[in-house]
Amino acid sequence: MRKRLGLLLVVIIGGWFLLPSLQGTLPKIVAMSQTMAVQATNQLTVQLPLVGRQEKSVTTPVESIVKPQTLKKTYYYRFSGNLPDKVVQTFEAAIAVYNDTGIVNLVAGDATERQNAIAIFGYHKVMPADKSEYLELGKGGPEIEEVSGFQGYTANHARAGVNLQYPQGVKLSVAIHEVGHALGLDHSSSHRSVMYPIDQGKTTLSHGDLKALHTLYD
């Protein structure tokens, strides 16, 4: 009994002297654990893609300047001069993907100012050294012309281009993405979408892509 009492006194006295240091250390340990947990949560939030039903429900956004159901379904497209044959063939295949939907009708030829048009072009842009991990493979987008009055009209004089500086940009998925921009589709957060901002090789329009096209042209 006396031995146990003596041991208890040692523990109490030792704890009394150690308490100030523990009071300073414990909050740091707790704070570090909380910070690591927050970082882990942030990493999971950024890295994990949408999956399953949640991703299927994601509708591809539309460009803010394109108003639904104000544009005709028919577009006339033309290629700028001196484009390599591979670029022409790649964009023709991309156009066929959109025509197969039956939602829009893309026809080769020159458009009048009242008609929708897509100018397909190539350009050269070298990415700076500090952005070597990111390559701009192409660019495109709508240009809306709206004239009011008795003979008014709304037309989209769009552009879709590929960066010829990088051969990996001349591929079907990139062409489909840029034609999508020309038609009024914006970047999507869905990995299933051809409008995801980072090329994933997608060549099939997702449910969200089709839904956005219906919204614009039906």
C-alpha positions as a printed NumPy array, in Angstrom:
array([[  0.   ,   0.   ,   0.   ],
       [  2.799,   2.424,   0.94 ],
       [  4.643,   1.552,  -2.296],
       [  1.54 ,   2.285,  -4.349],
       [  0.989,   5.57 ,  -2.514],
       [  4.589,   6.601,  -3.107],
       [  4.345,   5.759,  -6.8  ],
       [  1.132,   7.771,  -7.087],
       [  2.827,  10.775,  -5.481],
       [  5.702,  10.523,  -7.967],
       [  3.271,  10.448, -10.883],
       [  1.33 ,  13.43 ,  -9.539],
       [  4.469,  15.48 ,  -8.796],
       [  6.028,  14.573, -12.169],
       [  2.842,  15.447, -13.954],
       [  2.731,  18.799, -12.143],
       [  6.152,  19.75 , -13.519],
       [  5.449,  18.355, -17.007],
       [  2.03 ,  19.998, -17.32 ],
       [  3.287,  23.401, -18.566],
       [  5.264,  21.799, -21.388],
       [  2.376,  19.53 , -22.315],
       [  0.022,  22.501, -22.383],
       [  2.254,  24.1  , -24.991],
       [  2.778,  20.903, -26.985],
       [ -0.723,  19.426, -27.157],
       [ -2.332,  22.345, -29.03 ],
       [  0.464,  22.128, -31.622],
       [ -0.139,  18.413, -32.094],
       [ -3.891,  18.96 , -32.448],
       [ -3.402,  21.908, -34.792],
       [ -1.04 ,  19.901, -37.008],
       [ -3.532,  17.045, -37.259],
       [ -6.324,  19.426, -38.21 ],
       [ -4.188,  21.06 , -40.908],
       [ -3.248,  17.727, -42.417],
       [ -6.882,  16.673, -42.449],
       [ -7.899,  19.864, -44.251],
       [ -5.148,  19.414, -46.812],
       [ -6.161,  15.827, -47.422],
       [ -9.782,  16.879, -47.878],
       [ -8.796,  19.618, -50.319],
       [ -6.693,  17.173, -52.308],
       [ -9.542,  14.696, -52.533],
       [-11.929,  17.445, -53.582],
       [ -9.63 ,  18.553, -56.395],
       [ -8.399,  15.185, -57.624],
       [-11.482,  12.956, -57.55 ],
       [-13.625,  13.286, -60.718],
       [-17.394,  13.16 , -60.785],
       [-18.584,   9.609, -61.251],
       [-21.704,   7.576, -61.898],
       [-25.136,   9.16 , -61.875],
       [-23.832,  12.498, -60.631],
       [-21.642,  12.941, -63.7  ],
       [-24.354,  11.749, -66.068],
       [-26.57 ,  14.546, -64.792],
       [-24.028,  17.253, -65.665],
       [-25.284,  19.298, -68.609],
       [-22.571,  20.897, -70.7  ],
       [-22.682,  24.685, -70.218],
       [-23.275,  27.014, -73.152],
       [-21.327,  30.142, -74.044],
       [-22.868,  33.172, -72.376],
       [-23.208,  35.121, -75.63 ],
       [-25.266,  32.376, -77.293],
       [-28.96 ,  32.575, -76.449],
       [-30.936,  29.325, -76.72 ],
       [-33.231,  28.927, -79.721],
       [-32.115,  32.122, -81.424],
       [-29.881,  30.504, -84.047],
       [-30.807,  28.363, -87.041],
       [-29.558,  24.791, -87.129],
       [-27.677,  25.135, -90.413],
       [-24.053,  26.285, -90.549],
       [-21.817,  26.794, -93.556],
       [-18.185,  25.951, -92.927],
       [-15.072,  26.757, -94.902],
       [-11.369,  26.079, -94.491],
       [ -8.731,  28.788, -94.606],
       [ -6.101,  28.47 , -97.317],
       [ -3.001,  26.29 , -97.082],
       [ -4.297,  24.001, -94.344],
       [ -2.609,  20.572, -94.345],
       [ -4.771,  17.768, -95.7  ],
       [ -4.671,  16.025, -92.319],
       [ -6.244,  19.061, -90.641],
       [ -8.996,  19.249, -93.266],
       [ -9.756,  15.54 , -92.932],
       [ -9.76 ,  15.721, -89.124],
       [-12.237,  18.601, -89.026],
       [-14.452,  16.972, -91.643],
       [-14.636,  13.912, -89.387],
       [-15.512,  16.165, -86.426],
       [-18.25 ,  17.852, -88.461],
       [-19.682,  14.426, -89.317],
       [-19.962,  13.678, -85.588],
       [-22.171,  16.737, -85.092],
       [-24.212,  16.096, -88.244],
       [-24.919,  12.548, -87.066],
       [-26.779,  13.97 , -84.062],
       [-29.476,  15.428, -86.315],
       [-29.53 ,  18.495, -84.077],
       [-27.403,  20.72 , -86.321],
       [-26.624,  20.692, -90.035],
       [-23.086,  21.682, -91.023],
       [-22.648,  22.188, -94.768],
       [-19.515,  23.026, -96.758],
       [-19.747,  26.421, -98.446],
       [-19.722,  30.173, -97.958],
       [-22.377,  31.801, -95.802],
       [-24.043,  35.156, -96.206],
       [-23.962,  37.656, -93.353],
       [-27.396,  36.417, -92.285],
       [-26.344,  32.782, -92.087],
       [-24.369,  30.838, -89.501],
       [-20.781,  30.142, -90.465],
       [-17.707,  28.389, -89.097],
       [-14.262,  29.448, -90.315],
       [-11.757,  26.643, -89.727],
       [ -8.128,  27.728, -89.502],
       [ -4.658,  26.812, -88.32 ],
       [ -2.213,  28.903, -86.328],
       [  1.152,  28.654, -84.606],
       [  1.616,  29.45 , -80.934],
       [  4.647,  28.404, -78.891],
       [  3.919,  27.966, -75.198],
       [  6.332,  29.771, -72.83 ],
       [  8.877,  27.759, -70.883],
       [  7.084,  28.309, -67.562],
       [  3.973,  26.654, -69.027],
       [  5.738,  23.71 , -70.629],
       [  3.348,  21.283, -68.923],
       [  0.364,  22.873, -70.682],
       [  0.002,  22.945, -74.448],
       [ -2.646,  24.982, -76.236],
       [ -3.859,  22.553, -78.877],
       [ -6.607,  24.675, -80.388],
       [ -9.089,  27.471, -79.933],
       [-12.566,  28.323, -81.102],
       [-15.734,  30.132, -80.221],
       [-18.905,  31.84 , -81.395],
       [-19.233,  35.403, -82.641],
       [-22.847,  36.516, -82.554],
       [-24.142,  39.191, -84.895],
       [-27.604,  40.448, -83.992],
       [-29.425,  42.985, -86.122],
       [-32.787,  44.304, -84.947],
       [-35.613,  45.735, -86.987],
       [-38.084,  44.466, -89.571],
       [-35.364,  42.658, -91.508],
       [-33.315,  41.819, -88.454],
       [-31.495,  38.554, -87.913],
       [-29.2  ,  36.725, -85.513],
       [-26.241,  34.802, -86.905],
       [-23.183,  33.092, -85.504],
       [-19.964,  33.79 , -87.408],
       [-17.838,  31.327, -85.471],
       [-14.237,  30.141, -85.656],
       [-12.523,  26.849, -84.881],
       [ -8.766,  26.429, -85.088],
       [ -5.934,  24.068, -84.288],
       [ -2.428,  24.946, -83.089],
       [ -0.152,  23.626, -85.829],
       [  2.863,  24.207, -83.62 ],
       [  2.113,  20.915, -81.869],
       [  1.326,  17.869, -84.053],
       [ -0.57 ,  16.196, -81.179],
       [ -3.205,  18.915, -81.586],
       [ -4.237,  17.602, -84.989],
       [ -6.574,  14.902, -83.723],
       [-10.285,  14.208, -83.841],
       [-10.986,  14.882, -80.156],
       [ -9.437,  18.363, -80.405],
       [-11.38 ,  19.191, -83.578],
       [-14.658,  18.042, -81.992],
       [-13.907,  20.208, -78.952],
       [-13.219,  23.332, -81.021],
       [-16.241,  22.845, -83.281],
       [-18.266,  22.474, -80.074],
       [-17.05 ,  25.883, -78.955],
       [-17.974,  27.333, -82.346],
       [-21.513,  25.98 , -81.977],
       [-21.831,  27.556, -78.535],
       [-20.743,  24.847, -76.097],
       [-18.593,  25.94 , -73.178],
       [-16.159,  23.951, -71.036],
       [-17.665,  21.161, -68.966],
       [-16.634,  19.726, -65.592],
       [-17.662,  16.246, -66.718],
       [-14.901,  13.867, -67.775],
       [-17.405,  12.223, -70.135],
       [-17.836,  15.413, -72.136],
       [-15.896,  16.303, -75.264],
       [-15.89 ,  19.824, -73.804],
       [-13.741,  18.939, -70.786],
       [-10.964,  21.581, -70.884],
       [ -8.126,  19.023, -70.951],
       [ -8.032,  16.73 , -73.97 ],
       [ -8.865,  13.143, -73.008],
       [ -9.257,  11.742, -76.492],
       [-13.069,  11.751, -76.282],
       [-14.717,  11.496, -79.708],
       [-18.296,  10.666, -78.674],
       [-20.664,  13.383, -77.504],
       [-21.875,  12.806, -73.96 ],
       [-25.477,  13.004, -72.771],
       [-24.648,  16.436, -71.355],
       [-23.21 ,  17.607, -74.701],
       [-26.319,  16.486, -76.582],
       [-28.598,  18.071, -74.024],
       [-26.816,  21.417, -74.439],
       [-27.115,  21.214, -78.228],
       [-30.839,  20.503, -77.914],
       [-31.157,  23.501, -75.611],
       [-29.481,  25.757, -78.167],
       [-31.036,  24.54 , -81.401],
       [-34.404,  22.871, -80.659]])
